[in-house]
Amino acid sequence: MGNGVAMAMSPGEIEGLIKQAIPDAQVRIEDLRGDGDHYAAYVVSTAFKGKTRVQQHQMIYQALQGRMGNELHALALQTSAPPDA
């Protein structure tokens, strides 16, 4: 750990943090470059109903507990409420 480089996060860790904060979330994580650093997250949850896209994304960032920019360098987010919500 001496060089100050944070370890990358695994897709399972990202999914776990999101589901911990938003229990009904359907989460799909895609490693965009195969480098463990650039992910896309597709999250569907009834918790997003009536919220703006910015509010939805803020919920995800809060779920990740400050890891954005540290262990997690790039995360493209797509969030939505289920169509029947």
C-alpha positions in Angstrom: 0.0 0.0 0.0 3.0 2.3 0.2 2.5 3.9 -3.2 -0.9 5.5 -2.3 -2.7 3.8 -5.2 -6.1 2.5 -4.0 -7.2 -1.0 -4.9 -9.9 -1.2 -7.7 -13.3 -2.3 -6.7 -14.9 -5.5 -8.0 -18.3 -5.4 -9.7 -19.6 -7.5 -6.8 -18.5 -4.9 -4.3 -20.2 -2.1 -6.2 -23.4 -4.1 -6.5 -23.3 -5.0 -2.8 -23.0 -1.4 -1.7 -25.9 -0.3 -4.0 -28.1 -3.1 -2.8 -27.2 -2.4 0.8 -28.5 1.2 0.4 -31.3 0.4 -2.0 -32.5 -3.1 -1.1 -35.0 -3.6 -4.0 -32.4 -2.4 -6.6 -31.9 -4.5 -9.7 -28.2 -3.9 -10.4 -26.1 -4.8 -13.5 -22.5 -3.8 -13.5 -20.4 -3.8 -16.7 -16.6 -3.5 -16.8 -16.3 -1.1 -19.7 -12.6 -1.6 -20.4 -11.7 -4.8 -18.6 -9.4 -2.8 -16.3 -11.4 -2.9 -13.1 -11.5 0.9 -13.1 -14.2 2.0 -15.6 -17.7 0.6 -14.9 -21.2 1.2 -16.1 -23.9 0.6 -13.5 -27.5 0.0 -14.6 -29.8 0.3 -11.6 -33.6 -0.1 -11.5 -35.4 0.6 -8.2 -38.8 1.7 -7.0 -36.9 4.1 -4.7 -36.2 6.2 -7.9 -39.9 6.8 -8.6 -40.6 10.6 -8.7 -37.0 11.5 -8.4 -35.0 13.4 -11.0 -32.0 11.7 -12.7 -29.7 13.8 -10.6 -31.4 12.8 -7.4 -31.2 9.1 -8.5 -27.5 9.4 -9.2 -26.9 11.1 -5.9 -28.5 8.1 -4.2 -26.0 5.8 -5.9 -23.0 8.0 -5.0 -24.2 8.0 -1.4 -24.5 4.3 -1.5 -20.9 4.0 -2.7 -19.8 5.9 0.5 -17.1 8.1 -0.9 -15.4 5.5 -3.1 -16.0 7.5 -6.3 -12.7 9.0 -7.3 -10.8 6.7 -4.9 -11.1 3.0 -5.5 -13.7 3.7 -8.2 -12.4 6.0 -10.9 -15.2 6.1 -13.5 -18.8 5.0 -13.2 -21.3 5.6 -15.9 -24.8 5.5 -14.3 -28.1 4.6 -15.9 -30.9 4.7 -13.3 -34.7 4.3 -13.6 -37.8 3.2 -11.7 -39.4 0.0 -13.0 -42.1 0.7 -15.6 -44.9 -0.5 -13.3 -43.8 1.5 -10.3 
